[in-house]
Amino acid sequence: MIQCYCHDRHGSRDGLCPECQGLLDYANVRLERCRFGEAKPTCANCPVHCYQRQRREQVRTVMRYAGPRMLWRHPMLALRHWWDGLTAPPQPDLGSVRK
């Protein structure tokens, strides 16, 4: 989604602009540290808000733009994301909170 957004909004042809690359790196670190692991729900359904407020707004902007376009560019990924959004989020294991 970030690549779609950056390509269309920032005109990046090869790779991502520095701002979008920073957002992607931040998101990857958050995913690696997610307490839900492979059972992670979609961010909209997650009971834990792990993104900083500014980064959360950036991701919302990217998703608002790229989300509808995913149906045309990557229909299977869009359907999988939609299906994942229908499942109930798991309860976090509060005993394994990472610092």
N, C-alpha and C positions, 0 to 999 in steps of 0.2 A: 504494500500500500504506500509506503514511504517513497519507493522508487517511482511509482505512478504519479504521485503528487509532485515530487521534485522535478521529474521530467516535464510535466505539463505546466507547472507554476513557475519554476525557476529556470526552465530551459536547459536543464542538464542533459547532455547527450551520453556522455561516458561517465558512469558512476553517479554519485550524489554530490551535491554542493556541501560545503563544510557544515552548514547549519543542519541539514537533513542527515548527514553522516553522524553528527553528534547525537541527534535524536535516536537514530537507529542503534548506535553503540549503547546509549543509555537504556533503551528498551531491551536489548539483548542481555545486559547485566541484570536488569530486573527479572527477566525470565529465568536466568540461571539461578537466581536467589529465591525464586518463588517457593513458598512453603508447600504449595499444592503439588509441585512437581508436574508429572505428566497428566494429572487429573485437573489441571488448572482450568477454571471456567473462563468465559470471555470476560474482559475487563468490566463491561457493563453489569455483569452479574456477580462480580467478585465482592465478597464481604470485606476484603482488605484493600485499602487504597495505598498502594506502595509507591506511586509516582508523586514527585513533587508537584505542587500546584501549577507552576509554569509549564512543566513538561506534560502534565495532564491536559492542559489547554492546547498545547501543540499537537498532541496525539488526536484530540477531538477534531481539530481543524483538518488534519490529514484524513481521518476516517470519514468526516462529513463529505470531503471532496472525493476520495478514492473509493469509498464503500459502494455507491451506486455504479461506478464504472467497473467494479470487480465482476459484476454480472456479465459484462461483455468481454472483458479481457481474460478472466479466469473463472468461468462459471462453476466449476467443480469446487474450487476453494471458497467461493462465495456461498454456495449451498452448504458446505461443511461448516463454515463459520455460523451460518444461520441455524443449522441443526445444533451445533454446540451451544448456542444461545438459548435453546429451549430446555436444556437439561438443568436441573437444580444444582447450584454450586455446592461443593462439599464443605463441611465445617472444618475450619483450620485446627490443626493440632497446636494448641496454645503452649504445650510443654516444649515444643521445639522451635521457639521463636529465635530467629537469628538476629544478631546485633552487628 
